[in-house]
Amino acid sequence: MPLVEKQPGSTHKSAGDHFSYLQLAAALLVGLALRLFFIEFRPFYSVDTKFYEEIARNWLYHGVYGLFVSGHLIPVHMRAPGYPAFLVGVYALFGQSRPAVMVVQAILDLFTCLLAAQIAAKLAPPSIRTRVAMIALWMAVLCPFTANYTAAILTETLATFLTIAALLILVSMFTDSSVEIPLDRRRLLSRAAWWLLAGFAAGLGTLVRPETPLLLIAAGLVLILRWRRRVDWSKLALAGLWMLVGLLLPLAPWAARNARTLGRVEFIAPRYAESYGDFIPHGFFAWTGTWMVSFQDAYRVPWKLGNAPISVDALPGSAFDSDAERARVASLLAQYNSTLKIPPLLDREFALLARQRTAEHPLRSYLFIPLDRAWRIWFTPRIELLPYSGKFWPPGEARRSSPIDFDVTATLGILNIIFIALACLGAWKCRRAPALVLLLTVLAVRTAFATQLQTVEPRYVIECYPVILALGSLAWLKLPDVAR
């Protein structure tokens, strides 16, 4: 599989920019070895793992996409079918084996690395595309932050592959100068097919992770800016319509199944993975949204809902603006702790508290907390799947108490900063590349969305990490000063 396409009519190649199958094979083998290391020594399982596995088993062996409740197999729609379908495919071929799922994910992730290399190549001038692609490939296969997710029975590896596949199609369209040529019948059909394919890939991704359509929203925003003149409105309508059609094509069977089985048309999985009729404490989540910025707080507060008491002493000082407010929160939590439930009346009290805190400090709620969340989502050691605490402050005390924990956390944290710094430098170097605005918009839209969720988890942007690596590959080379 070549990493870059040949340029029609171009014979110029700079020295050292020759494609090497040997280097390609070496990169993929090293990448596979890293992923097998995580599979062997750092496998990760969660509550979601058991959830996906049970749905997949019931789907494969009983023909029902559902869960056993009180001894009865009940159809559900709380999670989209993409990842369970992936598990069903692996089970059908290799049996019900967790290592088999992880190995297949490892191979799939290597294909994601190849796609990231292709994106990097499309950002570079033709004379150095092969070198840029190979650098991007090596960075991608050696990146531990995506590699370790292959050792987890979770959606991230599959979702990342489909996201980057859709993004590569969009980048190809944005870098194709023919999209600016007036439409004729042949070009109309060709462009419609590519926009349709981009939407279809995003639709498949939506069956895995429901936020995948954000990719098309980002593309739509860039296209509106690019084709804002009336003369270009026909091209804008063409792109938007066919991306929407492509998005709906893979979602339609799922919506039809929900309509037939559950009596409701549902195109995507519900935000809180709830069943129909479940009460969701929106007020409680609104209140945590006025102070929660740390991933560790997810363990202390929202993930305890319905399972364990929540202590007011476990909350950070930012959860209160006064002693009186702290006492008020303590009273509300005491009501929850007595039953481990948040009924509607109690939830309204949390909602009222959230509105009061927001009214008193609007900048905090609408600006500072989202910015703080975005910072923590991106600038993190990314050890959420690893058996380390992530504590490295104060450094001296942290290292004395647990040297290995501190060293691993600090090393991965520095590596993450290096990757992001390289991406910033690479973005500056390729600032005239037609697709750069698309990639930056995708990162911005995805990050903004992640800051509005009920918890602060670094994995919310892991699907974007190959973009960071693709941009970072451009930082290593001096780009020729030519129009792209």
C-alpha positions in Angstrom: 0.0 0.0 0.0 1.9 3.1 -1.2 1.9 6.0 1.3 1.5 8.8 -1.3 -0.1 9.0 -4.7 1.9 9.9 -7.8 1.4 13.4 -9.1 0.2 13.4 -12.7 2.6 15.2 -15.0 5.2 15.7 -12.3 8.7 14.1 -12.6 10.5 16.1 -10.0 11.6 14.3 -6.8 14.0 15.6 -4.3 16.9 13.5 -3.2 16.0 11.0 -0.5 12.3 11.2 -1.3 12.0 7.7 -2.6 9.4 5.3 -1.3 10.8 2.2 0.6 8.8 -0.9 1.1 11.5 -2.1 3.6 11.0 1.0 5.8 7.2 0.6 5.5 7.5 -3.0 6.7 9.9 -2.1 9.5 7.6 0.7 10.8 4.5 -1.6 10.7 6.4 -4.4 12.5 7.7 -2.1 15.2 4.2 -0.7 15.6 2.7 -4.2 15.9 5.3 -5.1 18.5 4.4 -2.0 20.6 0.7 -2.9 20.5 1.4 -6.5 21.3 3.4 -5.3 24.3 0.4 -3.4 25.6 -1.9 -6.4 24.9 0.4 -8.8 26.8 1.3 -6.6 29.8 -1.2 -3.8 30.0 -4.7 -5.1 29.0 -7.5 -2.9 30.2 -11.1 -3.8 31.0 -13.9 -1.7 32.3 -17.6 -1.8 33.0 -18.2 -0.8 29.4 -16.2 -3.9 28.3 -18.6 -6.3 29.9 -21.5 -4.3 28.5 -20.3 -4.5 24.9 -19.3 -8.2 25.3 -22.7 -9.2 26.6 -24.5 -7.4 23.8 -22.2 -9.0 21.2 -22.8 -12.5 22.7 -26.6 -12.1 22.8 -26.6 -10.8 19.3 -24.4 -13.6 18.0 -25.9 -16.5 19.9 -29.5 -15.4 20.4 -30.0 -13.1 17.5 -31.1 -10.3 19.8 -29.3 -7.0 20.3 -30.1 -6.8 24.0 -29.2 -7.5 27.6 -30.6 -10.0 30.1 -32.7 -8.3 32.7 -34.2 -10.4 35.5 -33.6 -13.5 33.4 -35.2 -12.1 30.3 -33.4 -11.0 27.1 -34.6 -7.4 26.4 -33.7 -5.5 23.2 -31.8 -2.3 24.0 -30.6 0.8 22.1 -28.5 2.5 24.8 -25.3 1.9 22.8 -25.0 2.1 19.0 -24.3 -1.3 17.3 -21.0 -0.5 15.6 -18.6 -1.9 18.2 -20.8 -4.9 19.2 -20.9 -5.7 15.5 -17.1 -5.6 15.4 -17.0 -8.0 18.4 -19.5 -10.3 16.7 -17.3 -10.4 13.6 -14.2 -11.3 15.7 -16.1 -13.9 17.7 -17.5 -15.5 14.5 -13.9 -15.8 13.1 -11.8 -16.6 16.1 -14.2 -17.5 18.9 -15.0 -15.5 22.0 -11.5 -14.4 22.8 -10.4 -11.1 24.3 -6.8 -11.4 23.0 -8.2 -12.0 19.5 -10.2 -8.8 19.7 -7.1 -6.9 20.8 -4.9 -8.3 18.1 -7.5 -7.4 15.4 -7.6 -3.9 17.0 -3.8 -3.7 16.8 -3.9 -4.5 13.1 -6.7 -2.0 12.6 -4.8 0.7 14.4 -1.8 0.1 12.0 -4.2 0.9 9.1 -5.1 4.1 11.0 -1.4 4.9 11.1 -1.2 4.5 7.3 -4.2 6.9 6.9 -2.6 9.5 9.2 0.5 9.2 7.0 -1.6 9.9 3.9 -3.1 13.0 5.6 0.4 14.3 6.4 1.5 13.7 2.8 -1.5 15.7 1.4 -0.4 18.7 3.6 3.1 18.7 2.2 4.4 19.9 -1.2 4.8 17.1 -3.8 8.6 17.1 -3.7 8.7 15.9 0.0 5.5 14.0 0.4 7.1 10.6 0.7 9.4 11.7 3.4 6.6 13.5 5.3 4.4 10.4 5.0 7.2 8.1 6.4 7.9 10.4 9.3 4.2 10.6 10.1 4.0 6.8 9.9 6.8 6.3 12.3 5.4 8.8 14.7 2.0 7.1 14.5 3.2 3.5 15.0 5.4 4.6 18.0 2.7 6.7 19.7 1.8 5.0 23.0 -1.3 7.1 23.5 -3.2 5.4 20.6 -1.4 2.1 20.8 -2.5 1.3 24.4 -6.2 1.6 23.4 -5.7 -1.5 21.2 -5.4 -3.4 24.5 -8.8 -2.2 25.7 -12.1 -3.7 24.8 -13.5 -0.3 24.1 -14.7 1.7 21.1 -11.7 4.1 20.7 -9.6 2.1 18.2 -12.4 1.4 15.8 -13.8 4.9 16.2 -10.4 6.4 15.5 -10.0 4.4 12.3 -13.3 5.4 10.9 -12.9 9.0 11.9 -9.5 9.3 10.2 -10.8 7.4 7.2 -13.6 10.0 6.8 -11.1 12.8 7.4 -8.7 11.6 4.8 -11.5 11.7 2.2 -12.4 15.2 3.2 -8.7 16.3 3.1 -8.4 14.8 -0.4 -11.4 16.9 -1.5 -10.1 20.0 0.1 -6.7 19.6 -1.6 -8.1 18.8 -5.0 -8.0 22.0 -7.0 -10.7 20.7 -9.4 -13.4 21.3 -6.8 -13.2 25.0 -7.6 -13.9 24.4 -11.3 -17.5 25.0 -12.5 -19.6 21.9 -12.4 -20.4 19.8 -15.5 -22.1 16.5 -15.6 -19.0 14.3 -15.2 -17.6 16.4 -12.4 -21.0 16.6 -10.7 -21.2 12.8 -10.4 -17.6 12.5 -9.3 -17.8 15.1 -6.6 -21.1 13.8 -5.3 -19.7 10.3 -5.0 -16.7 11.6 -2.9 -18.9 13.8 -0.6 -21.2 10.8 -0.3 -18.3 8.5 0.7 -17.1 11.0 3.3 -20.5 11.1 4.9 -20.9 7.3 4.7 -17.5 6.9 6.5 -18.7 9.3 9.2 -22.0 7.5 9.4 -20.2 4.2 10.1 -18.2 6.1 12.8 -21.4 7.3 14.3 -22.5 3.7 14.8 -19.4 3.4 17.0 -19.2 6.8 18.7 -22.3 9.1 18.5 -20.2 12.3 18.3 -18.5 11.4 15.0 -20.9 13.7 12.9 -18.9 16.6 14.5 -16.4 15.9 11.7 -19.0 16.8 9.1 -20.1 19.8 11.1 -16.5 21.0 11.1 -16.2 20.4 7.3 -19.5 22.2 6.8 -18.3 25.3 8.7 -15.1 25.5 6.6 -17.1 25.0 3.3 -19.5 27.8 4.3 -16.5 30.1 4.8 -14.9 28.9 1.6 -18.0 29.0 -0.6 -19.8 31.9 0.9 -20.2 33.8 -2.4 -23.4 33.2 -4.3 -21.6 31.8 -7.3 -20.4 28.9 -5.1 -23.7 28.1 -3.4 -24.4 25.3 -5.8 -21.2 23.5 -4.8 -21.9 24.1 -1.1 -25.4 22.6 -1.5 -24.0 19.7 -3.4 -21.4 18.9 -0.7 -23.8 19.4 2.2 -26.6 17.3 0.7 -24.4 14.4 -0.3 -22.5 14.3 3.0 -25.9 14.2 4.8 -27.2 11.4 2.6 -24.0 9.5 3.2 -24.3 10.0 6.9 -27.9 8.7 7.0 -27.3 5.6 4.9 -25.6 3.5 7.6 -27.8 5.0 10.3 -31.1 4.2 8.6 -31.1 0.4 9.3 -30.4 1.2 13.0 -33.2 3.7 13.1 -35.5 1.3 11.4 -34.6 -1.5 13.9 -35.3 0.9 16.8 -38.7 1.9 15.3 -39.7 -1.7 14.7 -38.4 -3.2 18.0 -38.7 -0.3 20.4 -41.4 1.8 18.8 -39.1 4.9 18.5 -37.0 6.2 15.6 -33.5 6.7 17.1 -30.6 7.4 14.7 -27.8 7.6 17.4 -27.2 6.2 20.8 -28.6 8.3 23.7 -26.1 10.7 25.3 -26.2 9.1 28.8 -26.5 5.5 27.5 -29.9 5.3 29.2 -32.9 3.2 28.5 -36.2 4.7 27.5 -37.9 6.2 30.5 -34.8 6.3 32.7 -34.5 9.5 34.8 -31.3 11.5 34.1 -30.2 13.9 36.7 -29.6 16.8 34.4 -29.6 19.3 37.3 -26.9 17.4 39.1 -24.7 17.3 36.0 -25.3 21.0 35.4 -24.0 21.6 39.0 -20.9 19.5 38.5 -20.4 21.4 35.3 -19.9 24.6 37.3 -16.7 23.3 39.0 -15.5 20.0 37.6 -12.3 20.2 35.6 -10.4 17.1 36.7 -10.6 13.6 35.4 -10.1 12.3 39.0 -13.3 14.1 40.0 -15.2 11.7 37.8 -14.3 8.8 40.2 -15.2 10.9 43.2 -18.6 12.2 42.1 -20.5 11.3 38.9 -19.3 7.8 38.5 -20.5 7.1 42.1 -24.1 8.0 41.3 -26.4 5.1 42.2 -23.5 3.0 43.5 -21.8 4.7 46.4 -22.2 7.6 48.8 -20.6 10.9 47.8 -18.7 12.8 50.5 -18.7 16.6 50.5 -15.1 16.3 51.8 -14.1 14.7 48.5 -15.1 17.8 46.5 -12.5 20.4 45.6 -12.7 23.9 47.0 -13.9 25.2 43.7 -17.2 23.4 44.2 -18.2 26.1 46.7 -18.2 29.9 46.7 -18.9 30.2 50.4 -19.3 28.3 53.7 -23.0 28.6 53.4 -22.9 27.0 49.9 -20.8 24.2 51.2 -23.3 23.5 53.9 -26.1 23.5 51.3 -24.2 21.0 49.1 -23.6 18.8 52.1 -27.3 18.8 52.8 -28.1 17.9 49.2 -25.5 15.1 49.2 -26.8 13.8 52.5 -30.2 13.3 50.9 -28.6 11.4 48.0 -26.5 9.3 50.4 -29.6 8.1 52.3 -31.0 6.3 49.2 -28.1 6.5 46.6 -30.7 8.0 44.3 -31.4 11.5 42.9 -35.2 11.9 42.6 -36.6 14.8 40.5 -37.1 17.1 43.5 -33.5 16.7 44.6 -32.3 17.1 41.0 -34.2 20.4 40.8 -32.3 21.6 43.9 -29.0 20.9 42.2 -30.2 22.6 39.0 -31.2 25.7 41.0 -27.7 25.7 42.6 -26.1 25.4 39.2 -28.1 28.4 37.8 -27.2 30.5 40.8 -23.5 29.7 40.5 -23.6 30.5 36.8 -25.5 33.7 37.2 -23.0 34.9 39.8 -20.0 33.9 37.8 -20.9 33.6 34.1 -17.3 33.9 32.8 -16.3 31.0 35.0 -19.0 28.8 33.7 -19.0 29.8 30.1 -15.3 30.5 29.5 -12.8 29.6 32.2 -14.1 26.1 33.0 -14.3 25.1 29.3 -10.8 26.4 28.8 -9.5 24.6 31.9 -11.2 21.4 30.7 -9.7 21.8 27.2 -6.3 22.2 28.7 -6.6 19.2 30.9 -8.0 17.0 28.1 -5.1 17.8 25.9 -2.2 18.4 28.3 -2.3 15.2 30.2 0.1 12.2 30.7 -2.7 10.0 29.1 -2.2 7.2 31.6 -6.0 6.6 32.0 -5.6 3.0 30.8 -2.4 2.3 32.7 -1.9 1.3 36.4 -0.4 4.6 37.5 -1.9 7.4 39.6 -0.8 10.3 37.3 0.4 12.3 40.3 3.6 14.2 39.9 3.0 17.3 42.0 4.8 18.3 44.2 7.6 16.5 42.1 10.0 15.7 45.0 7.3 14.2 47.2 5.6 12.3 44.4 8.9 10.7 43.2 9.9 9.7 46.8 6.6 8.0 47.4 6.5 6.1 44.1 9.5 6.5 41.8 8.2 4.3 38.9 4.8 5.9 39.0 6.3 9.4 38.9 8.8 8.5 36.1 6.2 7.0 33.8 3.8 9.8 34.4 6.4 12.5 33.8 7.8 10.8 30.8 4.4 10.3 29.1 3.4 13.8 30.1 6.5 15.3 28.4 6.0 13.1 25.4 2.4 14.4 25.0 3.6 18.0 25.2 6.3 17.3 22.6 3.8 15.8 20.2 1.5 18.8 20.6 4.4 21.3 20.2 5.5 19.5 17.0 1.9 19.7 15.7 1.8 23.4 16.3 5.1 23.9 14.5 4.0 21.6 11.7 0.7 23.6 11.3 2.7 26.8 11.1 5.0 25.4 8.4 2.1 24.2 6.3 -0.1 27.2 7.0 -0.9 27.7 3.3 -2.0 24.1 2.8 -5.7 24.1 1.7 -6.7 21.4 4.2 -5.1 22.9 7.3 -8.1 25.0 8.2 -10.3 21.8 8.0 -7.9 19.9 10.4 -7.7 22.8 12.9 -11.5 23.2 12.8 -12.0 19.5 13.5 -9.7 19.8 16.5 -11.5 22.9 17.8 -15.0 21.5 17.3 -14.2 18.2 18.9 -12.5 19.9 21.8 -15.3 22.3 22.4 -17.8 19.4 22.4 -15.6 17.5 24.9 -15.6 20.4 27.4 -19.4 20.2 27.6 -19.8 16.6 28.6 -20.5 15.5 32.2 -17.0 14.3 32.9 -13.5 15.4 31.8 -11.8 12.4 30.1 -8.7 12.6 27.9 -10.1 9.8 25.7 -12.7 12.2 24.3 -10.1 13.5 21.9 -8.1 10.4 21.3 -9.8 10.0 17.8 -8.1 13.3 16.9 -4.6 12.3 18.0 -3.6 10.9 14.5 -4.2 14.5 13.3 -1.7 15.8 15.9 0.8 13.2 14.6 0.2 14.1 11.0 0.7 17.8 11.6 3.8 17.0 13.8 5.5 15.1 11.0 5.8 18.4 9.0 7.8 20.0 11.8 10.8 17.9 11.0 11.4 19.1 7.5 12.0 22.5 5.8 9.0 22.9 3.5 9.8 24.5 0.1 8.4 28.0 -0.3 5.9 27.1 -3.0 2.2 27.5 -3.4 0.3 24.4 -2.4 
